[in-house]
Amino acid sequence: MDTVAVIVLDGLTLGKRVRLARIAEGWRQIDVASRAMVSPGDVSNVEQDRPVHPWKLRRILEALGLERRP
């Protein structure tokens, strides 16, 4: 039986959540970019809380199984 650990971290920016999710998967930025069909620079921008087109952000979040919270 597999064990799943769930950690809730409040107060993190969206970029930090994306970075932690990517690292938890063992993926590089280029791996996320490939899965999301965006550039590695887009993934980097999201992780650094820089603006990206909404459709690119949505693809990155979907690739990591994340939701955008208000």
Backbone atoms as SQL, in Angstrom:
CREATE TABLE atoms (id INTEGER PRIMARY KEY, chain TEXT, resi INTEGER, resn TEXT, atom TEXT, x REAL, y REAL, z REAL);
INSERT INTO atoms VALUES
  (1, 'A', 1, 'MET', 'N', 0.834, -1.177, 0.000),
  (2, 'A', 1, 'MET', 'CA', 0.000, 0.000, 0.000),
  (3, 'A', 1, 'MET', 'C', 0.879, 1.241, 0.000),
  (4, 'A', 2, 'ASP', 'N', 0.563, 2.180, -0.885),
  (5, 'A', 2, 'ASP', 'CA', 1.319, 3.419, -0.945),
  (6, 'A', 2, 'ASP', 'C', 0.813, 4.405, 0.091),
  (7, 'A', 3, 'THR', 'N', 1.721, 5.177, 0.625),
  (8, 'A', 3, 'THR', 'CA', 1.376, 6.222, 1.572),
  (9, 'A', 3, 'THR', 'C', 1.514, 7.566, 0.879),
  (10, 'A', 4, 'VAL', 'N', 0.535, 8.419, 1.086),
  (11, 'A', 4, 'VAL', 'CA', 0.563, 9.745, 0.487),
  (12, 'A', 4, 'VAL', 'C', 0.630, 10.769, 1.611),
  (13, 'A', 5, 'ALA', 'N', 1.639, 11.605, 1.559),
  (14, 'A', 5, 'ALA', 'CA', 1.777, 12.670, 2.544),
  (15, 'A', 5, 'ALA', 'C', 1.196, 13.949, 1.961),
  (16, 'A', 6, 'VAL', 'N', 0.429, 14.626, 2.763),
  (17, 'A', 6, 'VAL', 'CA', -0.151, 15.890, 2.347),
  (18, 'A', 6, 'VAL', 'C', 0.338, 16.966, 3.298),
  (19, 'A', 7, 'ILE', 'N', 0.916, 17.999, 2.727),
  (20, 'A', 7, 'ILE', 'CA', 1.404, 19.116, 3.516),
  (21, 'A', 7, 'ILE', 'C', 0.666, 20.355, 3.044),
  (22, 'A', 8, 'VAL', 'N', 0.091, 21.080, 3.973),
  (23, 'A', 8, 'VAL', 'CA', -0.597, 22.318, 3.639),
  (24, 'A', 8, 'VAL', 'C', 0.291, 23.470, 4.058),
  (25, 'A', 9, 'LEU', 'N', 0.642, 24.291, 3.097),
  (26, 'A', 9, 'LEU', 'CA', 1.508, 25.430, 3.353),
  (27, 'A', 9, 'LEU', 'C', 0.766, 26.704, 2.982),
  (28, 'A', 10, 'ASP', 'N', 0.319, 27.430, 3.978),
  (29, 'A', 10, 'ASP', 'CA', -0.378, 28.688, 3.732),
  (30, 'A', 10, 'ASP', 'C', 0.629, 29.809, 3.550),
  (31, 'A', 11, 'GLY', 'N', 0.193, 30.838, 2.864),
  (32, 'A', 11, 'GLY', 'CA', 1.021, 32.022, 2.714),
  (33, 'A', 11, 'GLY', 'C', 2.078, 31.935, 1.631),
  (34, 'A', 12, 'LEU', 'N', 2.043, 30.880, 0.834),
  (35, 'A', 12, 'LEU', 'CA', 3.013, 30.770, -0.254),
  (36, 'A', 12, 'LEU', 'C', 2.473, 31.456, -1.494),
  (37, 'A', 13, 'THR', 'N', 3.349, 32.099, -2.231),
  (38, 'A', 13, 'THR', 'CA', 2.932, 32.677, -3.503),
  (39, 'A', 13, 'THR', 'C', 2.647, 31.541, -4.479),
  (40, 'A', 14, 'LEU', 'N', 1.944, 31.872, -5.555),
  (41, 'A', 14, 'LEU', 'CA', 1.669, 30.877, -6.582),
  (42, 'A', 14, 'LEU', 'C', 2.976, 30.337, -7.151),
  (43, 'A', 15, 'GLY', 'N', 3.938, 31.214, -7.358),
  (44, 'A', 15, 'GLY', 'CA', 5.232, 30.784, -7.893),
  (45, 'A', 15, 'GLY', 'C', 5.939, 29.782, -6.995),
  (46, 'A', 16, 'LYS', 'N', 5.887, 30.016, -5.703),
  (47, 'A', 16, 'LYS', 'CA', 6.523, 29.080, -4.763),
  (48, 'A', 16, 'LYS', 'C', 5.787, 27.737, -4.753),
  (49, 'A', 17, 'ARG', 'N', 4.460, 27.782, -4.859),
  (50, 'A', 17, 'ARG', 'CA', 3.689, 26.536, -4.929),
  (51, 'A', 17, 'ARG', 'C', 4.056, 25.741, -6.179),
  (52, 'A', 18, 'VAL', 'N', 4.207, 26.447, -7.301),
  (53, 'A', 18, 'VAL', 'CA', 4.580, 25.784, -8.555),
  (54, 'A', 18, 'VAL', 'C', 5.958, 25.146, -8.415),
  (55, 'A', 19, 'ARG', 'N', 6.895, 25.875, -7.873),
  (56, 'A', 19, 'ARG', 'CA', 8.261, 25.354, -7.718),
  (57, 'A', 19, 'ARG', 'C', 8.286, 24.127, -6.809),
  (58, 'A', 20, 'LEU', 'N', 7.576, 24.198, -5.674),
  (59, 'A', 20, 'LEU', 'CA', 7.546, 23.059, -4.755),
  (60, 'A', 20, 'LEU', 'C', 6.892, 21.838, -5.402),
  (61, 'A', 21, 'ALA', 'N', 5.821, 22.053, -6.150),
  (62, 'A', 21, 'ALA', 'CA', 5.153, 20.933, -6.827),
  (63, 'A', 21, 'ALA', 'C', 6.078, 20.306, -7.867),
  (64, 'A', 22, 'ARG', 'N', 6.797, 21.146, -8.599),
  (65, 'A', 22, 'ARG', 'CA', 7.732, 20.631, -9.612),
  (66, 'A', 22, 'ARG', 'C', 8.824, 19.802, -8.968),
  (67, 'A', 23, 'ILE', 'N', 9.400, 20.315, -7.902),
  (68, 'A', 23, 'ILE', 'CA', 10.476, 19.604, -7.210),
  (69, 'A', 23, 'ILE', 'C', 9.956, 18.302, -6.605),
  (70, 'A', 24, 'ALA', 'N', 8.743, 18.340, -6.061),
  (71, 'A', 24, 'ALA', 'CA', 8.151, 17.129, -5.475),
  (72, 'A', 24, 'ALA', 'C', 7.991, 16.029, -6.516),
  (73, 'A', 25, 'GLU', 'N', 7.745, 16.413, -7.760),
  (74, 'A', 25, 'GLU', 'CA', 7.624, 15.438, -8.849),
  (75, 'A', 25, 'GLU', 'C', 8.989, 14.973, -9.354),
  (76, 'A', 26, 'GLY', 'N', 10.029, 15.687, -8.964),
  (77, 'A', 26, 'GLY', 'CA', 11.363, 15.350, -9.447),
  (78, 'A', 26, 'GLY', 'C', 11.603, 15.858, -10.858),
  (79, 'A', 27, 'TRP', 'N', 10.847, 16.881, -11.257),
  (80, 'A', 27, 'TRP', 'CA', 10.934, 17.412, -12.606),
  (81, 'A', 27, 'TRP', 'C', 11.809, 18.653, -12.654),
  (82, 'A', 28, 'ARG', 'N', 12.426, 18.853, -13.811),
  (83, 'A', 28, 'ARG', 'CA', 13.136, 20.095, -14.096),
  (84, 'A', 28, 'ARG', 'C', 12.140, 21.057, -14.733),
  (85, 'A', 29, 'GLN', 'N', 12.528, 22.325, -14.807),
  (86, 'A', 29, 'GLN', 'CA', 11.646, 23.296, -15.457),
  (87, 'A', 29, 'GLN', 'C', 11.355, 22.887, -16.888),
  (88, 'A', 30, 'ILE', 'N', 12.337, 22.346, -17.565),
  (89, 'A', 30, 'ILE', 'CA', 12.139, 21.926, -18.953),
  (90, 'A', 30, 'ILE', 'C', 11.143, 20.771, -19.051),
  (91, 'A', 31, 'ASP', 'N', 11.085, 19.928, -18.020),
  (92, 'A', 31, 'ASP', 'CA', 10.111, 18.830, -18.005),
  (93, 'A', 31, 'ASP', 'C', 8.685, 19.373, -17.904),
  (94, 'A', 32, 'VAL', 'N', 8.481, 20.337, -17.023),
  (95, 'A', 32, 'VAL', 'CA', 7.161, 20.960, -16.880),
  (96, 'A', 32, 'VAL', 'C', 6.799, 21.670, -18.174),
  (97, 'A', 33, 'ALA', 'N', 7.747, 22.408, -18.730),
  (98, 'A', 33, 'ALA', 'CA', 7.498, 23.146, -19.969),
  (99, 'A', 33, 'ALA', 'C', 7.069, 22.200, -21.088),
  (100, 'A', 34, 'SER', 'N', 7.725, 21.080, -21.196),
  (101, 'A', 34, 'SER', 'CA', 7.392, 20.102, -22.229),
  (102, 'A', 34, 'SER', 'C', 5.981, 19.562, -22.032),
  (103, 'A', 35, 'ARG', 'N', 5.640, 19.229, -20.807),
  (104, 'A', 35, 'ARG', 'CA', 4.304, 18.704, -20.511),
  (105, 'A', 35, 'ARG', 'C', 3.220, 19.760, -20.724),
  (106, 'A', 36, 'ALA', 'N', 3.540, 21.014, -20.434),
  (107, 'A', 36, 'ALA', 'CA', 2.567, 22.096, -20.555),
  (108, 'A', 36, 'ALA', 'C', 2.575, 22.744, -21.938),
  (109, 'A', 37, 'MET', 'N', 3.522, 22.367, -22.773),
  (110, 'A', 37, 'MET', 'CA', 3.673, 22.935, -24.115),
  (111, 'A', 37, 'MET', 'C', 3.885, 24.455, -24.066),
  (112, 'A', 38, 'VAL', 'N', 4.773, 24.862, -23.162),
  (113, 'A', 38, 'VAL', 'CA', 5.198, 26.257, -23.047),
  (114, 'A', 38, 'VAL', 'C', 6.722, 26.260, -23.010),
  (115, 'A', 39, 'SER', 'N', 7.329, 27.419, -22.933),
  (116, 'A', 39, 'SER', 'CA', 8.786, 27.475, -22.890),
  (117, 'A', 39, 'SER', 'C', 9.289, 27.343, -21.445),
  (118, 'A', 40, 'PRO', 'N', 10.520, 26.871, -21.275),
  (119, 'A', 40, 'PRO', 'CA', 11.095, 26.817, -19.925),
  (120, 'A', 40, 'PRO', 'C', 11.137, 28.207, -19.280),
  (121, 'A', 41, 'GLY', 'N', 11.290, 29.244, -20.098),
  (122, 'A', 41, 'GLY', 'CA', 11.272, 30.611, -19.567),
  (123, 'A', 41, 'GLY', 'C', 9.934, 30.965, -18.955),
  (124, 'A', 42, 'ASP', 'N', 8.854, 30.429, -19.528),
  (125, 'A', 42, 'ASP', 'CA', 7.526, 30.660, -18.955),
  (126, 'A', 42, 'ASP', 'C', 7.415, 30.019, -17.579),
  (127, 'A', 43, 'VAL', 'N', 7.937, 28.820, -17.434),
  (128, 'A', 43, 'VAL', 'CA', 7.914, 28.137, -16.135),
  (129, 'A', 43, 'VAL', 'C', 8.742, 28.932, -15.127),
  (130, 'A', 44, 'SER', 'N', 9.904, 29.381, -15.547),
  (131, 'A', 44, 'SER', 'CA', 10.755, 30.195, -14.684),
  (132, 'A', 44, 'SER', 'C', 10.038, 31.469, -14.260),
  (133, 'A', 45, 'ASN', 'N', 9.378, 32.129, -15.201),
  (134, 'A', 45, 'ASN', 'CA', 8.650, 33.355, -14.872),
  (135, 'A', 45, 'ASN', 'C', 7.554, 33.101, -13.845),
  (136, 'A', 46, 'VAL', 'N', 6.812, 32.019, -14.008),
  (137, 'A', 46, 'VAL', 'CA', 5.761, 31.690, -13.043),
  (138, 'A', 46, 'VAL', 'C', 6.380, 31.452, -11.667),
  (139, 'A', 47, 'GLU', 'N', 7.458, 30.682, -11.620),
  (140, 'A', 47, 'GLU', 'CA', 8.091, 30.381, -10.334),
  (141, 'A', 47, 'GLU', 'C', 8.635, 31.633, -9.649),
  (142, 'A', 48, 'GLN', 'N', 8.956, 32.638, -10.429),
  (143, 'A', 48, 'GLN', 'CA', 9.467, 33.890, -9.864),
  (144, 'A', 48, 'GLN', 'C', 8.364, 34.947, -9.750),
  (145, 'A', 49, 'ASP', 'N', 7.107, 34.500, -9.887),
  (146, 'A', 49, 'ASP', 'CA', 5.943, 35.374, -9.774),
  (147, 'A', 49, 'ASP', 'C', 5.969, 36.540, -10.753),
  (148, 'A', 50, 'ARG', 'N', 6.511, 36.282, -11.919),
  (149, 'A', 50, 'ARG', 'CA', 6.479, 37.261, -13.005),
  (150, 'A', 50, 'ARG', 'C', 5.258, 36.978, -13.871),
  (151, 'A', 51, 'PRO', 'N', 4.744, 37.992, -14.551),
  (152, 'A', 51, 'PRO', 'CA', 3.538, 37.771, -15.360),
  (153, 'A', 51, 'PRO', 'C', 3.789, 36.884, -16.586),
  (154, 'A', 52, 'VAL', 'N', 2.820, 36.029, -16.866),
  (155, 'A', 52, 'VAL', 'CA', 2.794, 35.228, -18.091),
  (156, 'A', 52, 'VAL', 'C', 1.357, 35.265, -18.607),
  (157, 'A', 53, 'HIS', 'N', 1.178, 34.903, -19.863),
  (158, 'A', 53, 'HIS', 'CA', -0.172, 34.852, -20.422),
  (159, 'A', 53, 'HIS', 'C', -1.015, 33.870, -19.610),
  (160, 'A', 54, 'PRO', 'N', -2.278, 34.217, -19.369),
  (161, 'A', 54, 'PRO', 'CA', -3.140, 33.327, -18.565),
  (162, 'A', 54, 'PRO', 'C', -3.223, 31.900, -19.100),
  (163, 'A', 55, 'TRP', 'N', -3.249, 31.722, -20.427),
  (164, 'A', 55, 'TRP', 'CA', -3.341, 30.355, -20.956),
  (165, 'A', 55, 'TRP', 'C', -2.077, 29.563, -20.665),
  (166, 'A', 56, 'LYS', 'N', -0.921, 30.230, -20.624),
  (167, 'A', 56, 'LYS', 'CA', 0.323, 29.529, -20.292),
  (168, 'A', 56, 'LYS', 'C', 0.329, 29.128, -18.823),
  (169, 'A', 57, 'LEU', 'N', -0.125, 30.040, -17.963),
  (170, 'A', 57, 'LEU', 'CA', -0.207, 29.730, -16.532),
  (171, 'A', 57, 'LEU', 'C', -1.141, 28.549, -16.313),
  (172, 'A', 58, 'ARG', 'N', -2.291, 28.557, -16.968),
  (173, 'A', 58, 'ARG', 'CA', -3.254, 27.461, -16.816),
  (174, 'A', 58, 'ARG', 'C', -2.630, 26.130, -17.216),
  (175, 'A', 59, 'ARG', 'N', -1.888, 26.099, -18.319),
  (176, 'A', 59, 'ARG', 'CA', -1.245, 24.851, -18.763),
  (177, 'A', 59, 'ARG', 'C', -0.202, 24.362, -17.765),
  (178, 'A', 60, 'ILE', 'N', 0.570, 25.292, -17.217),
  (179, 'A', 60, 'ILE', 'CA', 1.601, 24.922, -16.242),
  (180, 'A', 60, 'ILE', 'C', 0.949, 24.340, -14.994),
  (181, 'A', 61, 'LEU', 'N', -0.095, 24.996, -14.510),
  (182, 'A', 61, 'LEU', 'CA', -0.791, 24.494, -13.324),
  (183, 'A', 61, 'LEU', 'C', -1.403, 23.124, -13.580),
  (184, 'A', 62, 'GLU', 'N', -2.001, 22.948, -14.745),
  (185, 'A', 62, 'GLU', 'CA', -2.595, 21.646, -15.090),
  (186, 'A', 62, 'GLU', 'C', -1.534, 20.556, -15.164),
  (187, 'A', 63, 'ALA', 'N', -0.374, 20.873, -15.726),
  (188, 'A', 63, 'ALA', 'CA', 0.699, 19.883, -15.841),
  (189, 'A', 63, 'ALA', 'C', 1.156, 19.408, -14.461),
  (190, 'A', 64, 'LEU', 'N', 1.058, 20.294, -13.484),
  (191, 'A', 64, 'LEU', 'CA', 1.486, 19.959, -12.119),
  (192, 'A', 64, 'LEU', 'C', 0.332, 19.519, -11.220),
  (193, 'A', 65, 'GLY', 'N', -0.872, 19.512, -11.750),
  (194, 'A', 65, 'GLY', 'CA', -2.034, 19.112, -10.955),
  (195, 'A', 65, 'GLY', 'C', -2.388, 20.129, -9.881),
  (196, 'A', 66, 'LEU', 'N', -2.139, 21.398, -10.162),
  (197, 'A', 66, 'LEU', 'CA', -2.424, 22.468, -9.203),
  (198, 'A', 66, 'LEU', 'C', -3.621, 23.284, -9.643),
  (199, 'A', 67, 'GLU', 'N', -4.200, 23.979, -8.678),
  (200, 'A', 67, 'GLU', 'CA', -5.289, 24.912, -8.952),
  (201, 'A', 67, 'GLU', 'C', -4.835, 26.297, -8.562),
  (202, 'A', 68, 'ARG', 'N', -5.371, 27.272, -9.242),
  (203, 'A', 68, 'ARG', 'CA', -5.075, 28.661, -8.876),
  (204, 'A', 68, 'ARG', 'C', -6.044, 29.076, -7.790),
  (205, 'A', 69, 'ARG', 'N', -5.512, 29.468, -6.669),
  (206, 'A', 69, 'ARG', 'CA', -6.353, 29.949, -5.567),
  (207, 'A', 69, 'ARG', 'C', -6.395, 31.464, -5.612),
  (208, 'A', 70, 'PRO', 'N', -7.489, 32.048, -5.114),
  (209, 'A', 70, 'PRO', 'CA', -7.576, 33.515, -5.092),
  (210, 'A', 70, 'PRO', 'C', -6.515, 34.142, -4.226);
